[in-house]
Amino acid sequence: MDLNADSGEAIGDDAAMMAVVTSASVACGYHAGDADTMRATVAAAAAHEVAVGAHVSYADRARFGRVFIDLPPSQLHRAVLDQFAALVAVAAESGAEVRYCKPHGALYNAIVHHEQQADAVAAALAEVLPELPVLCLPHSAIERAATARGLRPVIEAFADRAYAPDGTLVPRSRPGSVLTDAAAIAARVVRLATDGVLEAVDGSPVRIPAESICVHGDTPGAVAIARAVRVALQAAGVELAPFA
């Protein structure tokens, strides 16, 4: 199982997080971060042999990329390419490679259902590298588009987010959507890793064939949560390793 964190967003303790996770999705400047934060995050990741991915987003720093933008596919295509290229250039300074992509925030949620934006993202990434891994939710438009474009969809689950019964994330605008109890989070992640099931907000089981588990870097107590998850997974006999 992979353990990933959204990183390089100038929120939380990225340096400490790199000692815990196996993959880091690094903000590329559109919703957060800049050349300096990218450089520092990639260097820390490289020091801990953590896989680096591009955390691409809508260009919306004011709202942290968490509001849907109805971009034409051609503009979204270019935005993804530009962000990926920016991180590749920075990573090269540390001798690191950008091994995967993870869309951020509103873009991540939009391409669960938005076919045109999903295909624009997949088309851009297919230009970058054939078979590039893309983190996504199961049964999503981006999973289908990535497969059609010859990319490798990697199913992700979220340690610190509440799930609706249909397997989608509960919107952040709703109370209880972000989880912060490290012990409870660790227990639910072990169940996911061993049984493939997370509990939805109504108590029903949600089956998720996850290869990677995310802890958001801006969740309160994020590093402590990630440590609790790592310790619990290892105690359960789950090997941690990057998917890319």
C-alpha atoms as an extended CHARMM CRD file, in Angstrom:
* protein
*
       244  EXT
         1         1  MET       CA              0.0000000000        0.0000000000        0.0000000000  PROA      1               0.0000000000
         2         2  ASP       CA              1.1290000000        3.5190000000       -0.7890000000  PROA      2               0.0000000000
         3         3  LEU       CA              0.6690000000        6.3790000000        1.6960000000  PROA      3               0.0000000000
         4         4  ASN       CA              0.5560000000        9.7810000000        0.0290000000  PROA      4               0.0000000000
         5         5  ALA       CA              0.2040000000       13.3920000000        1.1620000000  PROA      5               0.0000000000
         6         6  ASP       CA             -0.7340000000       16.5880000000       -0.6550000000  PROA      6               0.0000000000
         7         7  SER       CA              2.3950000000       18.6850000000       -0.2420000000  PROA      7               0.0000000000
         8         8  GLY       CA              4.1600000000       21.9040000000       -1.1650000000  PROA      8               0.0000000000
         9         9  GLU       CA              1.1290000000       24.0140000000       -0.2850000000  PROA      9               0.0000000000
        10        10  ALA       CA              2.8970000000       26.1510000000        2.3630000000  PROA      10              0.0000000000
        11        11  ILE       CA              0.5660000000       24.5920000000        4.9440000000  PROA      11              0.0000000000
        12        12  GLY       CA              1.5910000000       22.0900000000        7.5780000000  PROA      12              0.0000000000
        13        13  ASP       CA              4.9920000000       20.4730000000        8.0920000000  PROA      13              0.0000000000
        14        14  ASP       CA              6.1100000000       19.0260000000        4.7630000000  PROA      14              0.0000000000
        15        15  ALA       CA              9.5870000000       18.1890000000        6.0400000000  PROA      15              0.0000000000
        16        16  ALA       CA              8.1580000000       16.0130000000        8.8210000000  PROA      16              0.0000000000
        17        17  MET       CA              5.5680000000       14.4890000000        6.4880000000  PROA      17              0.0000000000
        18        18  MET       CA              8.2660000000       13.2970000000        4.0730000000  PROA      18              0.0000000000
        19        19  ALA       CA              9.6420000000       11.0450000000        6.8130000000  PROA      19              0.0000000000
        20        20  VAL       CA              6.2600000000        9.2760000000        7.0270000000  PROA      20              0.0000000000
        21        21  VAL       CA              4.7080000000        8.9600000000        3.5720000000  PROA      21              0.0000000000
        22        22  THR       CA              5.8320000000        7.0380000000        0.5030000000  PROA      22              0.0000000000
        23        23  SER       CA              4.5080000000        9.4800000000       -2.1330000000  PROA      23              0.0000000000
        24        24  ALA       CA              4.1570000000       13.2810000000       -2.1920000000  PROA      24              0.0000000000
        25        25  SER       CA              1.7640000000       15.1350000000       -4.5120000000  PROA      25              0.0000000000
        26        26  VAL       CA              3.4410000000       18.5210000000       -4.9040000000  PROA      26              0.0000000000
        27        27  ALA       CA              1.4520000000       21.6860000000       -5.6470000000  PROA      27              0.0000000000
        28        28  CYS       CA              2.6350000000       23.2570000000       -8.8970000000  PROA      28              0.0000000000
        29        29  GLY       CA              1.7880000000       26.9040000000       -8.2610000000  PROA      29              0.0000000000
        30        30  TYR       CA             -1.7750000000       27.1080000000       -9.5630000000  PROA      30              0.0000000000
        31        31  HSD       CA             -3.6370000000       26.6130000000       -6.2730000000  PROA      31              0.0000000000
        32        32  ALA       CA             -0.6650000000       26.9550000000       -3.9270000000  PROA      32              0.0000000000
        33        33  GLY       CA              3.1030000000       26.9090000000       -3.8490000000  PROA      33              0.0000000000
        34        34  ASP       CA              5.7680000000       28.4130000000       -6.0480000000  PROA      34              0.0000000000
        35        35  ALA       CA              9.2140000000       27.5140000000       -7.3350000000  PROA      35              0.0000000000
        36        36  ASP       CA             10.7270000000       27.7630000000       -3.8530000000  PROA      36              0.0000000000
        37        37  THR       CA              8.1350000000       25.5450000000       -2.1530000000  PROA      37              0.0000000000
        38        38  MET       CA              8.3250000000       23.0360000000       -4.9990000000  PROA      38              0.0000000000
        39        39  ARG       CA             12.1130000000       22.9740000000       -4.7070000000  PROA      39              0.0000000000
        40        40  ALA       CA             12.0890000000       22.4690000000       -0.9380000000  PROA      40              0.0000000000
        41        41  THR       CA              9.3940000000       19.7900000000       -1.0380000000  PROA      41              0.0000000000
        42        42  VAL       CA             11.0520000000       17.8130000000       -3.8170000000  PROA      42              0.0000000000
        43        43  ALA       CA             14.4050000000       17.9770000000       -2.0350000000  PROA      43              0.0000000000
        44        44  ALA       CA             12.8370000000       16.6720000000        1.1870000000  PROA      44              0.0000000000
        45        45  ALA       CA             11.0390000000       13.9230000000       -0.7230000000  PROA      45              0.0000000000
        46        46  ALA       CA             14.2320000000       12.8850000000       -2.4870000000  PROA      46              0.0000000000
        47        47  ALA       CA             16.0940000000       12.7230000000        0.8300000000  PROA      47              0.0000000000
        48        48  HSD       CA             13.5410000000       10.1960000000        2.1260000000  PROA      48              0.0000000000
        49        49  GLU       CA             13.1600000000        8.2830000000       -1.1830000000  PROA      49              0.0000000000
        50        50  VAL       CA              9.5520000000        9.4550000000       -1.4560000000  PROA      50              0.0000000000
        51        51  ALA       CA              7.9920000000        9.3460000000       -4.9280000000  PROA      51              0.0000000000
        52        52  VAL       CA              7.0880000000       12.7820000000       -6.3240000000  PROA      52              0.0000000000
        53        53  GLY       CA              3.8860000000       13.5340000000       -8.2370000000  PROA      53              0.0000000000
        54        54  ALA       CA              2.4100000000       16.6630000000       -9.8020000000  PROA      54              0.0000000000
        55        55  HSD       CA             -0.5920000000       18.0180000000       -7.8840000000  PROA      55              0.0000000000
        56        56  VAL       CA             -2.2870000000       19.9050000000      -10.7260000000  PROA      56              0.0000000000
        57        57  SER       CA             -5.2030000000       22.2700000000      -10.2180000000  PROA      57              0.0000000000
        58        58  TYR       CA             -7.3540000000       25.0250000000      -11.5680000000  PROA      58              0.0000000000
        59        59  ALA       CA             -5.5530000000       28.3900000000      -11.4930000000  PROA      59              0.0000000000
        60        60  ASP       CA             -7.2710000000       29.6870000000       -8.3590000000  PROA      60              0.0000000000
        61        61  ARG       CA             -4.9280000000       30.5540000000       -5.5220000000  PROA      61              0.0000000000
        62        62  ALA       CA             -7.5020000000       32.7890000000       -3.8290000000  PROA      62              0.0000000000
        63        63  ARG       CA             -9.8140000000       29.8350000000       -3.2100000000  PROA      63              0.0000000000
        64        64  PHE       CA             -7.0960000000       27.1690000000       -2.9150000000  PROA      64              0.0000000000
        65        65  GLY       CA             -8.3810000000       25.4080000000       -6.0250000000  PROA      65              0.0000000000
        66        66  ARG       CA            -11.4740000000       24.1940000000       -4.2290000000  PROA      66              0.0000000000
        67        67  VAL       CA            -14.1290000000       25.8180000000       -6.4480000000  PROA      67              0.0000000000
        68        68  PHE       CA            -15.1740000000       24.3840000000       -9.8140000000  PROA      68              0.0000000000
        69        69  ILE       CA            -14.1580000000       26.4000000000      -12.8840000000  PROA      69              0.0000000000
        70        70  ASP       CA            -15.8730000000       25.6510000000      -16.1860000000  PROA      70              0.0000000000
        71        71  LEU       CA            -12.7370000000       25.8040000000      -18.3220000000  PROA      71              0.0000000000
        72        72  PRO       CA            -12.7630000000       24.9360000000      -22.0160000000  PROA      72              0.0000000000
        73        73  PRO       CA            -10.9320000000       21.6230000000      -22.5260000000  PROA      73              0.0000000000
        74        74  SER       CA             -8.1450000000       23.3160000000      -24.4960000000  PROA      74              0.0000000000
        75        75  GLN       CA             -7.3510000000       25.6780000000      -21.6020000000  PROA      75              0.0000000000
        76        76  LEU       CA             -7.4020000000       22.8830000000      -19.0280000000  PROA      76              0.0000000000
        77        77  HSD       CA             -5.1760000000       20.7770000000      -21.2850000000  PROA      77              0.0000000000
        78        78  ARG       CA             -2.5890000000       23.5710000000      -21.4140000000  PROA      78              0.0000000000
        79        79  ALA       CA             -2.8430000000       24.2450000000      -17.6690000000  PROA      79              0.0000000000
        80        80  VAL       CA             -2.0620000000       20.6060000000      -16.8580000000  PROA      80              0.0000000000
        81        81  LEU       CA              0.9050000000       20.5450000000      -19.2310000000  PROA      81              0.0000000000
        82        82  ASP       CA              2.3090000000       23.8050000000      -17.8450000000  PROA      82              0.0000000000
        83        83  GLN       CA              2.0520000000       22.6560000000      -14.2280000000  PROA      83              0.0000000000
        84        84  PHE       CA              3.6120000000       19.2870000000      -14.9070000000  PROA      84              0.0000000000
        85        85  ALA       CA              6.4660000000       20.8980000000      -16.8320000000  PROA      85              0.0000000000
        86        86  ALA       CA              7.1090000000       23.3650000000      -14.0110000000  PROA      86              0.0000000000
        87        87  LEU       CA              7.5000000000       20.5830000000      -11.4630000000  PROA      87              0.0000000000
        88        88  VAL       CA              9.6580000000       18.4960000000      -13.8030000000  PROA      88              0.0000000000
        89        89  ALA       CA             12.0510000000       21.4270000000      -14.2000000000  PROA      89              0.0000000000
        90        90  VAL       CA             12.3080000000       21.9360000000      -10.4270000000  PROA      90              0.0000000000
        91        91  ALA       CA             12.6450000000       18.2160000000       -9.6970000000  PROA      91              0.0000000000
        92        92  ALA       CA             15.5400000000       17.9290000000      -12.1290000000  PROA      92              0.0000000000
        93        93  GLU       CA             17.5470000000       20.2230000000       -9.8520000000  PROA      93              0.0000000000
        94        94  SER       CA             17.4030000000       17.5300000000       -7.1390000000  PROA      94              0.0000000000
        95        95  GLY       CA             17.9350000000       14.6870000000       -9.5700000000  PROA      95              0.0000000000
        96        96  ALA       CA             14.3480000000       13.5680000000       -8.9350000000  PROA      96              0.0000000000
        97        97  GLU       CA             11.7000000000       12.4030000000      -11.3810000000  PROA      97              0.0000000000
        98        98  VAL       CA              8.0200000000       13.3060000000      -11.4190000000  PROA      98              0.0000000000
        99        99  ARG       CA              6.4760000000        9.8430000000      -11.3840000000  PROA      99              0.0000000000
       100       100  TYR       CA              2.7250000000       10.4430000000      -11.3410000000  PROA      100             0.0000000000
       101       101  CYS       CA             -0.0750000000       13.0090000000      -11.3470000000  PROA      101             0.0000000000
       102       102  LYS       CA             -2.8440000000       13.7730000000       -8.8930000000  PROA      102             0.0000000000
       103       103  PRO       CA             -5.4330000000       16.4540000000       -9.6870000000  PROA      103             0.0000000000
       104       104  HSD       CA             -6.2840000000       18.7070000000       -6.7610000000  PROA      104             0.0000000000
       105       105  GLY       CA             -9.4370000000       19.8560000000       -5.0300000000  PROA      105             0.0000000000
       106       106  ALA       CA            -12.3130000000       20.9530000000       -7.2350000000  PROA      106             0.0000000000
       107       107  LEU       CA            -10.6160000000       19.5960000000      -10.3420000000  PROA      107             0.0000000000
       108       108  TYR       CA            -10.1960000000       16.1740000000       -8.7000000000  PROA      108             0.0000000000
       109       109  ASN       CA            -13.8900000000       16.1200000000       -7.7930000000  PROA      109             0.0000000000
       110       110  ALA       CA            -15.0670000000       17.5290000000      -11.1350000000  PROA      110             0.0000000000
       111       111  ILE       CA            -13.3960000000       14.8150000000      -13.1850000000  PROA      111             0.0000000000
       112       112  VAL       CA            -15.2340000000       12.1440000000      -11.2770000000  PROA      112             0.0000000000
       113       113  HSD       CA            -18.2400000000       13.0470000000      -13.4530000000  PROA      113             0.0000000000
       114       114  HSD       CA            -17.2020000000       15.7660000000      -15.9370000000  PROA      114             0.0000000000
       115       115  GLU       CA            -16.3030000000       13.8110000000      -19.0680000000  PROA      115             0.0000000000
       116       116  GLN       CA            -14.8120000000       16.7140000000      -21.0630000000  PROA      116             0.0000000000
       117       117  GLN       CA            -12.5370000000       17.9190000000      -18.2980000000  PROA      117             0.0000000000
       118       118  ALA       CA            -11.5180000000       14.3520000000      -17.4860000000  PROA      118             0.0000000000
       119       119  ASP       CA            -10.5000000000       13.7500000000      -21.0810000000  PROA      119             0.0000000000
       120       120  ALA       CA             -8.6260000000       17.0660000000      -21.2380000000  PROA      120             0.0000000000
       121       121  VAL       CA             -6.5740000000       16.0750000000      -18.1910000000  PROA      121             0.0000000000
       122       122  ALA       CA             -5.9280000000       12.5830000000      -19.5380000000  PROA      122             0.0000000000
       123       123  ALA       CA             -4.9920000000       13.8830000000      -22.9950000000  PROA      123             0.0000000000
       124       124  ALA       CA             -2.4540000000       16.2800000000      -21.5050000000  PROA      124             0.0000000000
       125       125  LEU       CA             -0.8780000000       13.6200000000      -19.3150000000  PROA      125             0.0000000000
       126       126  ALA       CA             -0.6960000000       11.1650000000      -22.1960000000  PROA      126             0.0000000000
       127       127  GLU       CA              1.4550000000       13.7470000000      -23.9940000000  PROA      127             0.0000000000
       128       128  VAL       CA              3.7780000000       13.8750000000      -21.0000000000  PROA      128             0.0000000000
       129       129  LEU       CA              4.4250000000       10.1590000000      -20.6630000000  PROA      129             0.0000000000
       130       130  PRO       CA              2.6630000000        6.9910000000      -21.8520000000  PROA      130             0.0000000000
       131       131  GLU       CA              1.3710000000        4.8300000000      -18.9910000000  PROA      131             0.0000000000
       132       132  LEU       CA              1.8260000000        7.6850000000      -16.4870000000  PROA      132             0.0000000000
       133       133  PRO       CA              0.0480000000        6.7980000000      -13.2020000000  PROA      133             0.0000000000
       134       134  VAL       CA             -2.9070000000        9.0370000000      -12.2800000000  PROA      134             0.0000000000
       135       135  LEU       CA             -4.4550000000        8.9950000000       -8.8060000000  PROA      135             0.0000000000
       136       136  CYS       CA             -8.2590000000        8.9610000000       -8.9470000000  PROA      136             0.0000000000
       137       137  LEU       CA            -11.4870000000        7.7120000000       -7.4090000000  PROA      137             0.0000000000
       138       138  PRO       CA            -12.8980000000        4.3870000000       -8.6360000000  PROA      138             0.0000000000
       139       139  HSD       CA            -15.6330000000        4.3010000000      -11.2980000000  PROA      139             0.0000000000
       140       140  SER       CA            -14.8110000000        7.8940000000      -12.2910000000  PROA      140             0.0000000000
       141       141  ALA       CA            -14.6780000000        9.6830000000      -15.6190000000  PROA      141             0.0000000000
       142       142  ILE       CA            -10.9410000000       10.2560000000      -15.1790000000  PROA      142             0.0000000000
       143       143  GLU       CA            -10.3780000000        6.5480000000      -14.5450000000  PROA      143             0.0000000000
       144       144  ARG       CA            -12.1050000000        5.7710000000      -17.8460000000  PROA      144             0.0000000000
       145       145  ALA       CA            -10.3550000000        8.5810000000      -19.7260000000  PROA      145             0.0000000000
       146       146  ALA       CA             -6.9550000000        7.6020000000      -18.3450000000  PROA      146             0.0000000000
       147       147  THR       CA             -7.4630000000        3.9930000000      -19.4220000000  PROA      147             0.0000000000
       148       148  ALA       CA             -8.5930000000        5.0700000000      -22.8860000000  PROA      148             0.0000000000
       149       149  ARG       CA             -5.5050000000        7.2730000000      -23.2810000000  PROA      149             0.0000000000
       150       150  GLY       CA             -3.0700000000        4.5300000000      -22.2460000000  PROA      150             0.0000000000
       151       151  LEU       CA             -2.3850000000        5.9290000000      -18.7800000000  PROA      151             0.0000000000
       152       152  ARG       CA             -2.4090000000        3.9320000000      -15.5350000000  PROA      152             0.0000000000
       153       153  PRO       CA             -5.2870000000        4.8610000000      -13.2240000000  PROA      153             0.0000000000
       154       154  VAL       CA             -4.3660000000        4.2730000000       -9.5750000000  PROA      154             0.0000000000
       155       155  ILE       CA             -7.3100000000        4.0760000000       -7.1960000000  PROA      155             0.0000000000
       156       156  GLU       CA             -6.9820000000        6.2970000000       -4.1640000000  PROA      156             0.0000000000
       157       157  ALA       CA             -8.7880000000        6.4190000000       -0.8380000000  PROA      157             0.0000000000
       158       158  PHE       CA             -8.7500000000        9.2160000000        1.7230000000  PROA      158             0.0000000000
       159       159  ALA       CA             -7.8370000000        8.5730000000        5.3400000000  PROA      159             0.0000000000
       160       160  ASP       CA             -9.0730000000       11.9220000000        6.6040000000  PROA      160             0.0000000000
       161       161  ARG       CA            -12.2570000000       12.4500000000        4.5950000000  PROA      161             0.0000000000
       162       162  ALA       CA            -15.8030000000       11.1970000000        5.1610000000  PROA      162             0.0000000000
       163       163  TYR       CA            -17.4610000000        9.1470000000        2.4210000000  PROA      163             0.0000000000
       164       164  ALA       CA            -20.9960000000        9.1810000000        1.1080000000  PROA      164             0.0000000000
       165       165  PRO       CA            -22.6840000000        5.7830000000        0.5510000000  PROA      165             0.0000000000
       166       166  ASP       CA            -22.0540000000        6.0490000000       -3.2230000000  PROA      166             0.0000000000
       167       167  GLY       CA            -18.2870000000        6.1780000000       -2.6720000000  PROA      167             0.0000000000
       168       168  THR       CA            -17.8610000000        9.9100000000       -3.3040000000  PROA      168             0.0000000000
       169       169  LEU       CA            -16.3810000000       12.3100000000       -0.7760000000  PROA      169             0.0000000000
       170       170  VAL       CA            -18.6960000000       14.2690000000        1.4990000000  PROA      170             0.0000000000
       171       171  PRO       CA            -18.3270000000       17.9580000000        0.4580000000  PROA      171             0.0000000000
       172       172  ARG       CA            -16.0580000000       20.0000000000        2.7010000000  PROA      172             0.0000000000
       173       173  SER       CA            -18.9260000000       22.4250000000        3.2550000000  PROA      173             0.0000000000
       174       174  ARG       CA            -20.7210000000       19.8250000000        5.3860000000  PROA      174             0.0000000000
       175       175  PRO       CA            -19.9540000000       19.2340000000        9.0790000000  PROA      175             0.0000000000
       176       176  GLY       CA            -17.8720000000       16.1310000000        9.7170000000  PROA      176             0.0000000000
       177       177  SER       CA            -16.4600000000       15.9580000000        6.2020000000  PROA      177             0.0000000000
       178       178  VAL       CA            -12.8700000000       16.1820000000        7.4740000000  PROA      178             0.0000000000
       179       179  LEU       CA            -11.7560000000       13.5990000000       10.0280000000  PROA      179             0.0000000000
       180       180  THR       CA             -9.1340000000       14.4320000000       12.6650000000  PROA      180             0.0000000000
       181       181  ASP       CA             -9.1720000000       11.5980000000       15.2470000000  PROA      181             0.0000000000
       182       182  ALA       CA             -5.8600000000        9.8770000000       14.5120000000  PROA      182             0.0000000000
       183       183  ALA       CA             -6.7110000000        6.6050000000       16.2840000000  PROA      183             0.0000000000
       184       184  ALA       CA            -10.0940000000        6.2790000000       14.5650000000  PROA      184             0.0000000000
       185       185  ILE       CA             -8.5770000000        7.1490000000       11.1960000000  PROA      185             0.0000000000
       186       186  ALA       CA             -5.8280000000        4.5640000000       11.6340000000  PROA      186             0.0000000000
       187       187  ALA       CA             -8.3840000000        1.8590000000       12.4620000000  PROA      187             0.0000000000
       188       188  ARG       CA            -10.5230000000        2.6150000000        9.3980000000  PROA      188             0.0000000000
       189       189  VAL       CA             -7.4560000000        2.6380000000        7.1410000000  PROA      189             0.0000000000
       190       190  VAL       CA             -6.3660000000       -0.7800000000        8.4080000000  PROA      190             0.0000000000
       191       191  ARG       CA             -9.8310000000       -2.1060000000        7.5500000000  PROA      191             0.0000000000
       192       192  LEU       CA             -9.4970000000       -0.5720000000        4.0980000000  PROA      192             0.0000000000
       193       193  ALA       CA             -6.0620000000       -2.0720000000        3.5010000000  PROA      193             0.0000000000
       194       194  THR       CA             -7.0030000000       -5.5380000000        4.7490000000  PROA      194             0.0000000000
       195       195  ASP       CA            -10.6780000000       -5.8410000000        3.7390000000  PROA      195             0.0000000000
       196       196  GLY       CA            -11.0160000000       -3.2050000000        0.9970000000  PROA      196             0.0000000000
       197       197  VAL       CA            -13.8500000000       -1.4590000000        2.8470000000  PROA      197             0.0000000000
       198       198  LEU       CA            -14.4220000000        1.9940000000        4.3560000000  PROA      198             0.0000000000
       199       199  GLU       CA            -17.4580000000        2.9600000000        6.4100000000  PROA      199             0.0000000000
       200       200  ALA       CA            -19.6790000000        5.6810000000        4.9190000000  PROA      200             0.0000000000
       201       201  VAL       CA            -21.3030000000        8.4170000000        7.0000000000  PROA      201             0.0000000000
       202       202  ASP       CA            -24.5030000000        6.3670000000        7.2620000000  PROA      202             0.0000000000
       203       203  GLY       CA            -22.6120000000        3.3000000000        8.5070000000  PROA      203             0.0000000000
       204       204  SER       CA            -22.8460000000        1.4050000000        5.2370000000  PROA      204             0.0000000000
       205       205  PRO       CA            -19.7320000000       -0.2550000000        3.7840000000  PROA      205             0.0000000000
       206       206  VAL       CA            -18.0510000000        1.3180000000        0.7420000000  PROA      206             0.0000000000
       207       207  ARG       CA            -15.7780000000       -1.0220000000       -1.1900000000  PROA      207             0.0000000000
       208       208  ILE       CA            -12.6580000000        0.7100000000       -2.5520000000  PROA      208             0.0000000000
       209       209  PRO       CA             -9.8710000000       -1.2590000000       -4.2950000000  PROA      209             0.0000000000
       210       210  ALA       CA             -7.2860000000        1.3200000000       -3.2310000000  PROA      210             0.0000000000
       211       211  GLU       CA             -3.5920000000        1.2070000000       -4.0880000000  PROA      211             0.0000000000
       212       212  SER       CA             -2.8680000000        4.4930000000       -2.3080000000  PROA      212             0.0000000000
       213       213  ILE       CA             -4.1790000000        6.2260000000        0.8140000000  PROA      213             0.0000000000
       214       214  CYS       CA             -4.0550000000       10.0150000000        1.1790000000  PROA      214             0.0000000000
       215       215  VAL       CA             -3.6380000000       12.2410000000        4.2000000000  PROA      215             0.0000000000
       216       216  HSD       CA             -4.2110000000       15.8990000000        3.3210000000  PROA      216             0.0000000000
       217       217  GLY       CA             -1.3310000000       18.1220000000        4.3690000000  PROA      217             0.0000000000
       218       218  ASP       CA             -3.7150000000       20.8470000000        5.5510000000  PROA      218             0.0000000000
       219       219  THR       CA             -5.8150000000       18.6090000000        7.8120000000  PROA      219             0.0000000000
       220       220  PRO       CA             -5.3180000000       19.5790000000       11.4870000000  PROA      220             0.0000000000
       221       221  GLY       CA             -2.7140000000       17.2370000000       12.9710000000  PROA      221             0.0000000000
       222       222  ALA       CA             -1.8460000000       15.8540000000        9.5310000000  PROA      222             0.0000000000
       223       223  VAL       CA              1.6170000000       14.5400000000       10.4150000000  PROA      223             0.0000000000
       224       224  ALA       CA              0.3510000000       12.8250000000       13.5810000000  PROA      224             0.0000000000
       225       225  ILE       CA             -2.4710000000       11.2660000000       11.5700000000  PROA      225             0.0000000000
       226       226  ALA       CA             -0.0650000000       10.0150000000        8.9140000000  PROA      226             0.0000000000
       227       227  ARG       CA              2.2280000000        8.5370000000       11.5740000000  PROA      227             0.0000000000
       228       228  ALA       CA             -0.6930000000        6.7710000000       13.2560000000  PROA      228             0.0000000000
       229       229  VAL       CA             -1.8050000000        5.3580000000        9.9310000000  PROA      229             0.0000000000
       230       230  ARG       CA              1.6950000000        4.1770000000        9.0610000000  PROA      230             0.0000000000
       231       231  VAL       CA              2.2350000000        2.5060000000       12.4370000000  PROA      231             0.0000000000
       232       232  ALA       CA             -1.1770000000        0.8130000000       12.3060000000  PROA      232             0.0000000000
       233       233  LEU       CA             -0.6660000000       -0.4800000000        8.7790000000  PROA      233             0.0000000000
       234       234  GLN       CA              2.7570000000       -1.8750000000        9.5800000000  PROA      234             0.0000000000
       235       235  ALA       CA              1.4060000000       -3.5160000000       12.7500000000  PROA      235             0.0000000000
       236       236  ALA       CA             -1.2540000000       -5.1640000000       10.5900000000  PROA      236             0.0000000000
       237       237  GLY       CA              1.4350000000       -6.5590000000        8.2940000000  PROA      237             0.0000000000
       238       238  VAL       CA              0.7760000000       -4.1740000000        5.4200000000  PROA      238             0.0000000000
       239       239  GLU       CA              3.9210000000       -3.3000000000        3.4710000000  PROA      239             0.0000000000
       240       240  LEU       CA              4.2350000000        0.3700000000        2.5390000000  PROA      240             0.0000000000
       241       241  ALA       CA              5.7970000000        1.2940000000       -0.8040000000  PROA      241             0.0000000000
       242       242  PRO       CA              5.2550000000        3.8680000000       -3.5520000000  PROA      242             0.0000000000
       243       243  PHE       CA              2.9040000000        2.8010000000       -6.3420000000  PROA      243             0.0000000000
       244       244  ALA       CA              5.0140000000        4.6890000000       -8.9100000000  PROA      244             0.0000000000
